[in-house]
């Protein structure tokens, strides 16, 4: 686990802190609760619900695609906290 939760449940904020990309095992742990063997099995079978690309001997997953699959906004909406409003 790279920067994940000690409880095994990732919060949206923790997922966002991964940066631009993450490794296959971390992405599958977040999305499915799967470990290494299952993660690579899903990749080989083409059964992932998000894109994953082999780069050399690693498999990487764009965090933006992982967030989209999980229904997490990549940039959280802070407008309600700052008190800004929009007028038409």
Biopython code that builds the backbone (N, CA, C, O; Angstrom):
import numpy as np
from Bio.PDB.StructureBuilder import StructureBuilder

atoms = [
    (1, "UNK", "N", (0.843, -1.164, 0.000)),
    (1, "UNK", "CA", (0.000, 0.000, 0.000)),
    (1, "UNK", "C", (0.897, 1.238, 0.000)),
    (1, "UNK", "O", (1.823, 1.329, 0.806)),
    (2, "UNK", "N", (0.636, 2.173, -0.880)),
    (2, "UNK", "CA", (1.497, 3.341, -0.973)),
    (2, "UNK", "C", (1.159, 4.394, 0.070)),
    (2, "UNK", "O", (1.936, 4.618, 0.998)),
    (3, "UNK", "N", (0.027, 5.033, -0.070)),
    (3, "UNK", "CA", (-0.340, 6.089, 0.869)),
    (3, "UNK", "C", (-1.721, 5.824, 1.425)),
    (3, "UNK", "O", (-2.404, 6.742, 1.878)),
    (4, "UNK", "N", (-2.124, 4.598, 1.392)),
    (4, "UNK", "CA", (-3.497, 4.249, 1.695)),
    (4, "UNK", "C", (-3.860, 4.242, 3.153)),
    (4, "UNK", "O", (-3.044, 4.499, 4.038)),
    (5, "UNK", "N", (-5.084, 3.946, 3.359)),
    (5, "UNK", "CA", (-5.650, 3.923, 4.690)),
    (5, "UNK", "C", (-5.174, 2.697, 5.457)),
    (5, "UNK", "O", (-5.013, 1.621, 4.881)),
    (6, "UNK", "N", (-4.951, 2.861, 6.750)),
    (6, "UNK", "CA", (-4.566, 1.724, 7.581)),
    (6, "UNK", "C", (-5.753, 0.803, 7.826)),
    (6, "UNK", "O", (-5.565, -0.354, 8.201)),
    (7, "UNK", "N", (-6.960, 1.292, 7.623)),
    (7, "UNK", "CA", (-8.143, 0.465, 7.829)),
    (7, "UNK", "C", (-8.464, -0.385, 6.612)),
    (7, "UNK", "O", (-9.310, -1.275, 6.691)),
    (8, "UNK", "N", (-7.799, -0.125, 5.478)),
    (8, "UNK", "CA", (-8.092, -0.862, 4.262)),
    (8, "UNK", "C", (-9.189, -0.226, 3.438)),
    (8, "UNK", "O", (-9.475, -0.694, 2.336)),
    (9, "UNK", "N", (-9.809, 0.825, 3.939)),
    (9, "UNK", "CA", (-10.840, 1.551, 3.206)),
    (9, "UNK", "C", (-10.266, 2.901, 2.818)),
    (9, "UNK", "O", (-9.842, 3.673, 3.678)),
    (10, "UNK", "N", (-10.252, 3.183, 1.540)),
    (10, "UNK", "CA", (-9.677, 4.428, 1.042)),
    (10, "UNK", "C", (-10.748, 5.506, 0.988)),
    (10, "UNK", "O", (-11.855, 5.270, 0.505)),
    (11, "UNK", "N", (-10.416, 6.681, 1.481)),
    (11, "UNK", "CA", (-11.328, 7.818, 1.390)),
    (11, "UNK", "C", (-11.083, 8.514, 0.050)),
    (11, "UNK", "O", (-10.019, 8.343, -0.545)),
    (12, "UNK", "N", (-12.059, 9.303, -0.433)),
    (12, "UNK", "CA", (-11.822, 10.063, -1.664)),
    (12, "UNK", "C", (-10.576, 10.953, -1.578)),
    (12, "UNK", "O", (-9.841, 11.080, -2.557)),
    (13, "UNK", "N", (-10.340, 11.558, -0.436)),
    (13, "UNK", "CA", (-9.163, 12.414, -0.275)),
    (13, "UNK", "C", (-7.871, 11.614, -0.424)),
    (13, "UNK", "O", (-6.915, 12.093, -1.033)),
    (14, "UNK", "N", (-7.833, 10.412, 0.121)),
    (14, "UNK", "CA", (-6.639, 9.565, 0.003)),
    (14, "UNK", "C", (-6.405, 9.150, -1.447)),
    (14, "UNK", "O", (-5.264, 9.102, -1.906)),
    (15, "UNK", "N", (-7.485, 8.851, -2.164)),
    (15, "UNK", "CA", (-7.339, 8.470, -3.576)),
    (15, "UNK", "C", (-6.782, 9.646, -4.369)),
    (15, "UNK", "O", (-5.900, 9.467, -5.208)),
    (16, "UNK", "N", (-7.291, 10.846, -4.107)),
    (16, "UNK", "CA", (-6.809, 12.037, -4.824)),
    (16, "UNK", "C", (-5.330, 12.305, -4.580)),
    (16, "UNK", "O", (-4.647, 12.835, -5.456)),
    (17, "UNK", "N", (-4.827, 11.947, -3.404)),
    (17, "UNK", "CA", (-3.421, 12.222, -3.084)),
    (17, "UNK", "C", (-2.448, 11.294, -3.814)),
    (17, "UNK", "O", (-1.234, 11.474, -3.714)),
    (18, "UNK", "N", (-2.959, 10.321, -4.534)),
    (18, "UNK", "CA", (-2.081, 9.409, -5.271)),
    (18, "UNK", "C", (-1.335, 10.106, -6.399)),
    (18, "UNK", "O", (-0.301, 9.612, -6.849)),
    (19, "UNK", "N", (-1.837, 11.235, -6.861)),
    (19, "UNK", "CA", (-1.185, 11.945, -7.948)),
    (19, "UNK", "C", (-1.835, 11.638, -9.279)),
    (19, "UNK", "O", (-3.043, 11.413, -9.353)),
    (20, "UNK", "N", (-1.037, 11.627, -10.323)),
    (20, "UNK", "CA", (-1.537, 11.444, -11.683)),
    (20, "UNK", "C", (-1.796, 9.979, -11.997)),
    (20, "UNK", "O", (-2.754, 9.648, -12.696)),
    (21, "UNK", "N", (-0.946, 9.107, -11.481)),
    (21, "UNK", "CA", (-1.089, 7.672, -11.780)),
    (21, "UNK", "C", (-0.717, 6.866, -10.540)),
    (21, "UNK", "O", (-0.063, 7.355, -9.618)),
    (22, "UNK", "N", (-1.161, 5.610, -10.557)),
    (22, "UNK", "CA", (-0.817, 4.686, -9.488)),
    (22, "UNK", "C", (-0.546, 3.323, -10.104)),
    (22, "UNK", "O", (-0.770, 3.120, -11.297)),
    (23, "UNK", "N", (-0.074, 2.409, -9.306)),
    (23, "UNK", "CA", (0.205, 1.071, -9.821)),
    (23, "UNK", "C", (-1.063, 0.214, -9.818)),
    (23, "UNK", "O", (-2.037, 0.526, -9.133)),
    (24, "UNK", "N", (-1.031, -0.855, -10.586)),
    (24, "UNK", "CA", (-2.189, -1.739, -10.750)),
    (24, "UNK", "C", (-2.674, -2.309, -9.428)),
    (24, "UNK", "O", (-3.878, -2.336, -9.170)),
    (25, "UNK", "N", (-1.762, -2.762, -8.594)),
    (25, "UNK", "CA", (-2.145, -3.406, -7.337)),
    (25, "UNK", "C", (-2.878, -2.418, -6.425)),
    (25, "UNK", "O", (-3.895, -2.763, -5.824)),
    (26, "UNK", "N", (-2.366, -1.199, -6.324)),
    (26, "UNK", "CA", (-3.025, -0.192, -5.498)),
    (26, "UNK", "C", (-4.410, 0.132, -6.051)),
    (26, "UNK", "O", (-5.375, 0.223, -5.291)),
    (27, "UNK", "N", (-4.516, 0.307, -7.359)),
    (27, "UNK", "CA", (-5.808, 0.613, -7.978)),
    (27, "UNK", "C", (-6.825, -0.499, -7.729)),
    (27, "UNK", "O", (-7.985, -0.219, -7.426)),
    (28, "UNK", "N", (-6.406, -1.745, -7.852)),
    (28, "UNK", "CA", (-7.329, -2.862, -7.635)),
    (28, "UNK", "C", (-7.684, -3.027, -6.167)),
    (28, "UNK", "O", (-8.791, -3.450, -5.837)),
    (29, "UNK", "N", (-6.754, -2.695, -5.291)),
    (29, "UNK", "CA", (-7.053, -2.739, -3.865)),
    (29, "UNK", "C", (-8.134, -1.707, -3.523)),
    (29, "UNK", "O", (-9.053, -1.989, -2.754)),
    (30, "UNK", "N", (-8.010, -0.517, -4.102)),
    (30, "UNK", "CA", (-8.985, 0.544, -3.866)),
    (30, "UNK", "C", (-10.342, 0.186, -4.466)),
    (30, "UNK", "O", (-11.372, 0.305, -3.801)),
    (31, "UNK", "N", (-10.340, -0.251, -5.721)),
    (31, "UNK", "CA", (-11.584, -0.484, -6.454)),
    (31, "UNK", "C", (-12.303, -1.765, -6.053)),
    (31, "UNK", "O", (-13.529, -1.781, -5.945)),
    (32, "UNK", "N", (-11.551, -2.835, -5.832)),
    (32, "UNK", "CA", (-12.173, -4.141, -5.617)),
    (32, "UNK", "C", (-11.808, -4.812, -4.290)),
    (32, "UNK", "O", (-12.425, -5.807, -3.912)),
    (33, "UNK", "N", (-10.823, -4.281, -3.589)),
    (33, "UNK", "CA", (-10.323, -4.960, -2.402)),
    (33, "UNK", "C", (-9.460, -6.151, -2.772)),
    (33, "UNK", "O", (-9.242, -7.047, -1.956)),
    (34, "UNK", "N", (-8.961, -6.161, -4.026)),
    (34, "UNK", "CA", (-8.181, -7.289, -4.541)),
    (34, "UNK", "C", (-6.707, -7.121, -4.214)),
    (34, "UNK", "O", (-6.203, -6.002, -4.118)),
    (35, "UNK", "N", (-6.037, -8.222, -4.049)),
    (35, "UNK", "CA", (-4.598, -8.235, -3.802)),
    (35, "UNK", "C", (-3.849, -8.424, -5.125)),
    (35, "UNK", "O", (-4.460, -8.420, -6.193)),
    (36, "UNK", "N", (-2.531, -8.590, -5.050)),
    (36, "UNK", "CA", (-1.658, -8.619, -6.222)),
    (36, "UNK", "C", (-2.046, -9.676, -7.265)),
    (36, "UNK", "O", (-2.199, -9.351, -8.442)),
    (37, "UNK", "N", (-2.203, -10.917, -6.851)),
    (37, "UNK", "CA", (-2.496, -11.993, -7.794)),
    (37, "UNK", "C", (-3.784, -11.730, -8.560)),
    (37, "UNK", "O", (-3.819, -11.871, -9.783)),
    (38, "UNK", "N", (-4.840, -11.349, -7.855)),
    (38, "UNK", "CA", (-6.130, -11.066, -8.487)),
    (38, "UNK", "C", (-6.032, -9.848, -9.397)),
    (38, "UNK", "O", (-6.645, -9.820, -10.464)),
    (39, "UNK", "N", (-5.268, -8.847, -8.984)),
    (39, "UNK", "CA", (-5.110, -7.634, -9.798)),
    (39, "UNK", "C", (-4.502, -7.971, -11.157)),
    (39, "UNK", "O", (-5.009, -7.528, -12.187)),
    (40, "UNK", "N", (-3.427, -8.746, -11.169)),
    (40, "UNK", "CA", (-2.796, -9.103, -12.438)),
    (40, "UNK", "C", (-3.649, -10.068, -13.249)),
    (40, "UNK", "O", (-3.601, -10.048, -14.479)),
    (41, "UNK", "N", (-4.419, -10.902, -12.588)),
    (41, "UNK", "CA", (-5.345, -11.789, -13.291)),
    (41, "UNK", "C", (-6.415, -10.966, -14.019)),
    (41, "UNK", "O", (-6.705, -11.223, -15.188)),
    (42, "UNK", "N", (-6.988, -9.997, -13.346)),
    (42, "UNK", "CA", (-7.984, -9.118, -13.970)),
    (42, "UNK", "C", (-7.380, -8.349, -15.149)),
    (42, "UNK", "O", (-8.029, -8.181, -16.181)),
    (43, "UNK", "N", (-6.150, -7.888, -14.993)),
    (43, "UNK", "CA", (-5.468, -7.165, -16.068)),
    (43, "UNK", "C", (-5.264, -8.070, -17.277)),
    (43, "UNK", "O", (-5.573, -7.682, -18.404)),
    (44, "UNK", "N", (-4.743, -9.279, -17.048)),
    (44, "UNK", "CA", (-4.490, -10.209, -18.156)),
    (44, "UNK", "C", (-5.768, -10.589, -18.890)),
    (44, "UNK", "O", (-5.756, -10.760, -20.109)),
    (45, "UNK", "N", (-6.856, -10.723, -18.168)),
    (45, "UNK", "CA", (-8.139, -11.090, -18.781)),
    (45, "UNK", "C", (-8.870, -9.911, -19.413)),
    (45, "UNK", "O", (-9.874, -10.099, -20.099)),
    (46, "UNK", "N", (-8.379, -8.708, -19.188)),
    (46, "UNK", "CA", (-9.045, -7.514, -19.714)),
    (46, "UNK", "C", (-10.354, -7.226, -19.002)),
    (46, "UNK", "O", (-11.285, -6.696, -19.609)),
    (47, "UNK", "N", (-10.437, -7.569, -17.718)),
    (47, "UNK", "CA", (-11.679, -7.443, -16.958)),
    (47, "UNK", "C", (-11.691, -6.266, -15.982)),
    (47, "UNK", "O", (-12.540, -6.208, -15.092)),
    (48, "UNK", "N", (-10.760, -5.334, -16.143)),
    (48, "UNK", "CA", (-10.758, -4.157, -15.283)),
    (48, "UNK", "C", (-11.824, -3.176, -15.753)),
    (48, "UNK", "O", (-12.125, -3.108, -16.945)),
    (49, "UNK", "N", (-12.384, -2.429, -14.838)),
    (49, "UNK", "CA", (-13.405, -1.433, -15.174)),
    (49, "UNK", "C", (-12.796, -0.047, -15.378)),
    (49, "UNK", "O", (-13.522, 0.947, -15.417)),
    (50, "UNK", "N", (-11.487, 0.027, -15.508)),
    (50, "UNK", "CA", (-10.755, 1.272, -15.735)),
    (50, "UNK", "C", (-9.525, 0.919, -16.560)),
    (50, "UNK", "O", (-9.077, -0.228, -16.543)),
    (51, "UNK", "N", (-8.971, 1.894, -17.286)),
    (51, "UNK", "CA", (-7.810, 1.588, -18.123)),
    (51, "UNK", "C", (-6.549, 1.344, -17.301)),
    (51, "UNK", "O", (-6.330, 1.969, -16.263)),
    (52, "UNK", "N", (-5.737, 0.431, -17.787)),
    (52, "UNK", "CA", (-4.433, 0.144, -17.200)),
    (52, "UNK", "C", (-3.467, -0.106, -18.355)),
    (52, "UNK", "O", (-3.814, -0.785, -19.322)),
    (53, "UNK", "N", (-2.264, 0.438, -18.256)),
    (53, "UNK", "CA", (-1.302, 0.371, -19.347)),
    (53, "UNK", "C", (0.016, -0.194, -18.850)),
    (53, "UNK", "O", (0.535, 0.213, -17.810)),
    (54, "UNK", "N", (0.548, -1.142, -19.613)),
    (54, "UNK", "CA", (1.863, -1.679, -19.273)),
    (54, "UNK", "C", (2.917, -0.680, -19.732)),
    (54, "UNK", "O", (2.938, -0.275, -20.894)),
    (55, "UNK", "N", (3.784, -0.291, -18.817)),
    (55, "UNK", "CA", (4.906, 0.607, -19.106)),
    (55, "UNK", "C", (6.164, -0.108, -18.622)),
    (55, "UNK", "O", (6.460, -0.136, -17.427)),
    (56, "UNK", "N", (6.887, -0.674, -19.558)),
    (56, "UNK", "CA", (8.046, -1.494, -19.197)),
    (56, "UNK", "C", (7.565, -2.739, -18.467)),
    (56, "UNK", "O", (6.759, -3.502, -18.998)),
    (57, "UNK", "N", (8.055, -2.942, -17.257)),
    (57, "UNK", "CA", (7.623, -4.120, -16.493)),
    (57, "UNK", "C", (6.574, -3.767, -15.441)),
    (57, "UNK", "O", (6.260, -4.591, -14.582)),
    (58, "UNK", "N", (6.025, -2.544, -15.499)),
    (58, "UNK", "CA", (4.995, -2.109, -14.549)),
    (58, "UNK", "C", (3.670, -1.908, -15.272)),
    (58, "UNK", "O", (3.636, -1.717, -16.488)),
    (59, "UNK", "N", (2.594, -1.951, -14.520)),
    (59, "UNK", "CA", (1.277, -1.626, -15.051)),
    (59, "UNK", "C", (0.777, -0.428, -14.264)),
    (59, "UNK", "O", (0.696, -0.470, -13.036)),
    (60, "UNK", "N", (0.440, 0.652, -14.982)),
    (60, "UNK", "CA", (-0.002, 1.874, -14.330)),
    (60, "UNK", "C", (-1.452, 2.190, -14.682)),
    (60, "UNK", "O", (-1.954, 1.820, -15.743)),
    (61, "UNK", "N", (-2.101, 2.880, -13.760)),
    (61, "UNK", "CA", (-3.512, 3.255, -13.901)),
    (61, "UNK", "C", (-3.618, 4.760, -13.683)),
    (61, "UNK", "O", (-3.121, 5.271, -12.680)),
    (62, "UNK", "N", (-4.260, 5.481, -14.607)),
    (62, "UNK", "CA", (-4.482, 6.912, -14.387)),
    (62, "UNK", "C", (-5.443, 7.120, -13.211)),
    (62, "UNK", "O", (-6.516, 6.519, -13.175)),
    (63, "UNK", "N", (-5.067, 7.953, -12.270)),
    (63, "UNK", "CA", (-5.912, 8.203, -11.104)),
    (63, "UNK", "C", (-7.227, 8.858, -11.528)),
    (63, "UNK", "O", (-8.260, 8.625, -10.901)),
    (64, "UNK", "N", (-7.203, 9.671, -12.581)),
    (64, "UNK", "CA", (-8.441, 10.298, -13.055)),
    (64, "UNK", "C", (-9.458, 9.242, -13.492)),
    (64, "UNK", "O", (-10.648, 9.378, -13.211)),
    (65, "UNK", "N", (-9.001, 8.202, -14.171)),
    (65, "UNK", "CA", (-9.897, 7.130, -14.604)),
    (65, "UNK", "C", (-10.395, 6.313, -13.413)),
    (65, "UNK", "O", (-11.552, 5.893, -13.382)),
    (66, "UNK", "N", (-9.523, 6.092, -12.440)),
    (66, "UNK", "CA", (-9.923, 5.366, -11.232)),
    (66, "UNK", "C", (-10.985, 6.162, -10.478)),
    (66, "UNK", "O", (-11.981, 5.601, -10.020)),
    (67, "UNK", "N", (-10.768, 7.481, -10.351)),
    (67, "UNK", "CA", (-11.762, 8.335, -9.685)),
    (67, "UNK", "C", (-13.099, 8.309, -10.426)),
    (67, "UNK", "O", (-14.160, 8.251, -9.804)),
    (68, "UNK", "N", (-13.041, 8.353, -11.744)),
    (68, "UNK", "CA", (-14.279, 8.313, -12.537)),
    (68, "UNK", "C", (-15.024, 7.008, -12.282)),
    (68, "UNK", "O", (-16.240, 7.018, -12.092)),
    (69, "UNK", "N", (-14.312, 5.893, -12.276)),
    (69, "UNK", "CA", (-14.944, 4.595, -12.007)),
    (69, "UNK", "C", (-15.578, 4.565, -10.613)),
    (69, "UNK", "O", (-16.667, 4.021, -10.429)),
    (70, "UNK", "N", (-14.891, 5.151, -9.643)),
    (70, "UNK", "CA", (-15.378, 5.141, -8.260)),
    (70, "UNK", "C", (-16.431, 6.206, -7.980)),
    (70, "UNK", "O", (-17.051, 6.206, -6.916)),
    (71, "UNK", "N", (-16.635, 7.118, -8.939)),
    (71, "UNK", "CA", (-17.594, 8.194, -8.729)),
    (71, "UNK", "C", (-17.058, 9.287, -7.819)),
    (71, "UNK", "O", (-17.825, 9.968, -7.138)),
    (72, "UNK", "N", (-15.746, 9.451, -7.809)),
    (72, "UNK", "CA", (-15.094, 10.463, -6.984)),
    (72, "UNK", "C", (-14.727, 11.644, -7.874)),
    (72, "UNK", "O", (-14.145, 11.462, -8.943)),
    (73, "UNK", "N", (-15.067, 12.854, -7.435)),
    (73, "UNK", "CA", (-14.650, 14.043, -8.168)),
    (73, "UNK", "C", (-13.155, 14.221, -7.987)),
    (73, "UNK", "O", (-12.650, 14.191, -6.865)),
    (74, "UNK", "N", (-12.450, 14.406, -9.091)),
    (74, "UNK", "CA", (-11.000, 14.568, -9.014)),
    (74, "UNK", "C", (-10.633, 15.849, -8.275)),
    (74, "UNK", "O", (-9.681, 15.866, -7.495)),
    (75, "UNK", "N", (-11.371, 16.904, -8.512)),
    (75, "UNK", "CA", (-11.185, 18.166, -7.796)),
    (75, "UNK", "C", (-12.439, 18.395, -6.966)),
    (75, "UNK", "O", (-13.495, 18.680, -7.530)),
    (76, "UNK", "N", (-12.356, 18.280, -5.648)),
    (76, "UNK", "CA", (-13.556, 18.463, -4.829)),
    (76, "UNK", "C", (-14.068, 19.890, -4.919)),
    (76, "UNK", "O", (-13.292, 20.828, -5.100)),
    (77, "UNK", "N", (-15.385, 20.049, -4.790)),
    (77, "UNK", "CA", (-16.026, 21.358, -4.854)),
    (77, "UNK", "C", (-15.924, 22.019, -3.490)),
    (77, "UNK", "O", (-16.538, 21.564, -2.526)),
    (78, "UNK", "N", (-15.151, 23.090, -3.409)),
    (78, "UNK", "CA", (-14.965, 23.803, -2.147)),
    (78, "UNK", "C", (-15.809, 25.062, -2.060)),
    (78, "UNK", "O", (-15.683, 25.811, -1.091)),
    (79, "UNK", "N", (-16.671, 25.322, -3.048)),
    (79, "UNK", "CA", (-17.407, 26.586, -3.074)),
    (79, "UNK", "C", (-18.333, 26.745, -1.875)),
    (79, "UNK", "O", (-18.557, 27.869, -1.424)),
    (80, "UNK", "N", (-18.876, 25.653, -1.347)),
    (80, "UNK", "CA", (-19.775, 25.765, -0.204)),
    (80, "UNK", "C", (-19.023, 26.153, 1.061)),
    (80, "UNK", "O", (-19.599, 26.773, 1.955)),
    (81, "UNK", "N", (-17.735, 25.794, 1.148)),
    (81, "UNK", "CA", (-16.940, 26.132, 2.327)),
    (81, "UNK", "C", (-16.450, 27.581, 2.305)),
    (81, "UNK", "O", (-16.291, 28.207, 3.353)),
    (82, "UNK", "N", (-16.214, 28.104, 1.104)),
    (82, "UNK", "CA", (-15.665, 29.456, 1.023)),
    (82, "UNK", "C", (-16.757, 30.513, 1.035)),
    (82, "UNK", "O", (-16.482, 31.701, 1.201)),
    (83, "UNK", "N", (-17.985, 30.077, 0.859)),
    (83, "UNK", "CA", (-19.086, 31.023, 0.892)),
    (83, "UNK", "C", (-19.328, 31.715, -0.430)),
    (83, "UNK", "O", (-20.141, 32.637, -0.502)),
    (84, "UNK", "N", (-18.638, 31.292, -1.483)),
    (84, "UNK", "CA", (-18.857, 31.921, -2.783)),
    (84, "UNK", "C", (-20.125, 31.399, -3.398)),
    (84, "UNK", "O", (-20.471, 30.226, -3.262)),
    (85, "UNK", "N", (-20.807, 32.281, -4.071)),
    (85, "UNK", "CA", (-22.039, 31.899, -4.753)),
    (85, "UNK", "C", (-21.966, 32.388, -6.186)),
    (85, "UNK", "O", (-21.231, 33.323, -6.506)),
    (86, "UNK", "N", (-22.722, 31.754, -7.022)),
    (86, "UNK", "CA", (-22.788, 32.190, -8.407)),
    (86, "UNK", "C", (-24.156, 32.789, -8.666)),
    (86, "UNK", "O", (-25.167, 32.314, -8.149)),
    (87, "UNK", "N", (-24.174, 33.818, -9.457)),
    (87, "UNK", "CA", (-25.449, 34.443, -9.797)),
    (87, "UNK", "C", (-25.652, 34.353, -11.301)),
    (87, "UNK", "O", (-24.702, 34.384, -12.082)),
    (88, "UNK", "N", (-26.899, 34.241, -11.676)),
    (88, "UNK", "CA", (-27.206, 34.102, -13.101)),
    (88, "UNK", "C", (-27.550, 35.441, -13.707)),
    (88, "UNK", "O", (-27.838, 35.523, -14.902)),
]
sb = StructureBuilder()
sb.init_structure("model")
sb.init_model(0)
sb.init_chain("A")
sb.init_seg("    ")
for serial, (resi, resn, name, xyz) in enumerate(atoms, 1):
    if name == "N":
        sb.init_residue(resn, " ", resi, " ")
    sb.init_atom(name, np.array(xyz, "f"), 0.0, 1.0, " ", f" {name:<3s}", serial, name[0])
structure = sb.get_structure()
